[in-house]
Amino acid sequence: MLALGILFAAVVIALSGLRGVAALVGLVISLAVLLAFVLPAILEGQSPIAVAAVGSAAIMFAALYMAHGVNVRTTSAILGTLVSLLLTCLLAAFFLDIVSFTGFGSEEGGVPSGVGRTGEPAGSDLRRRDHRHPGGCSTTSP
């Protein structure tokens, strides 16, 4: 894996020169932000949306300015992306609040509700225990 990474870096530098080196530095900074900020913050229980927003913005600044340089075009691209990121985070927070999503799973999530295919309550057409044969099952109603 290390050899593949070195080969990748060599190809990037060979094809892009100093701009490729700057892009690789941006990639290293991105990995550092993920390992030093995003992962620990989420493991500490911080808001995943806020952590993702801050981490994404930091990575975006580092990666884009390193790869494309500090200029008006890059800055306008960053500002537009920041607006989109903010809108995405606000929508995520809004809809997570509406559905009361906690992130904790439960067994009830897979249980069907309503009426089953036979007109009985859902789940009633599951195999029922046949009391005539201990340990046996029957698909008929008791």
N, C-alpha and C positions, 0 to 999 in steps of 0.2 A: 504494500500500500504506500509505503514511504517512497519507493522508486517511482510509482505512478504519480505521486504528488510532485516529485522533483522533475519528472518529465513534463508534466503539465506546466509548471512554473517556467521551465526552459523554453517551451514552445510559446507561451504567452510573451516572454521577454524577447524571444527571437522575432516574433511577428509584430510586436508593438513597441519595442524599445523602452524608453523611460516611462512612457504612458502605461505600458504593461506592468512595469515595476510598481508604479503608483497604484494601479488597480489591485495588484497582489497585496500591497500594504493595506489598502482599504478592506480587502478580504480578511486579512489577519485581524484588523481592528473590529470587523463585524463578528468574528469568532470570539474575540475577547469580550465584546459587549454581551454576547449571548451567555458565555460562561461566567463572567464576573458580575453581571447585573441581572439579566432576565431570569436565568435558571434559579439563582438564589432567592430572588424576590418572589417568584411564584411558589417555591418550596416553603418560604416563610409565611405564605398565606396572603400576600398582597393581592390587590385587585388585578386579575389577569388582563383585563381590558386596559387599565392604566399602564401596567408594566409593558404590555405589547406596544402601546402607543409610544411610550418614552423610548423603549428599546428600538423600535422601528425608526423613529425620528433620528436617534443617534447613529444608527447604522446607515441610514439614508444620507445624512450629512457627510459622514466619513467616506462612504463608498463613492458617492457622486462627485464630491469635491476632489477626492484623490484621483478618480478615473478621468474626470473631464476638466478639472481645474476650476479655480474660482473666477467666474465670469457671469455676465448678466443672464446668458442663456441657461446655465446650470442653476443659478439662483431662482430664476422664474420656474424652472422645472421642479425644484425643491418646494417652492411655495405652493404650486398647484398640487403637488403630491401631499403636502402637509394638510391642505384643505380637504382633500379626499380622505386622508387618514382620520382627520378629526370627524368628518361626517360619518365614516364607517364606524368609528368608536361610539359616537352618539347613538347611531341606529342600533348597534349591538347592545348597548346598555339599556336602551328603551325596550327592545323586544325581549331581552332577558328578564327585565322587570315585569313585563306583561305576562310571560309564561311561567314566572316564578321558578325558573331553572336554577337548581342548586348545585348540580354536578354530581349529586349522590344518586346512585341507581337503586332500584328496588325490584323485587320479584313481581310486583303488580304491573310493571310496565308492559309485560308481554301477555297479560291476561286479556282475552277479548271481552268486550262488553256488548250488551244488546241481546239480540235474539239469534240463536243458532240456526243452522240450515233446516232443522226439523220443526221449527216453530217454538221449540222449548227455549228456556234461557240458555245463553251461550255457555258452552262447556258441559251441558247436560248430555250431549251425545258422545262423551268420552266413555271409554270402556268401563263398565261397572263390574264390581266383584260378583262372581257367581257363587251364592251361598250354598248351592247344592254340591259343589266340588271345592273343597278347601284349597285355596291357592289358585283356583281357576278364575278365568275372566269370561265375561259374556258381553256381547254388544247389544243385547236386548234390554229393555227397561225392566226394572224389578217388579 
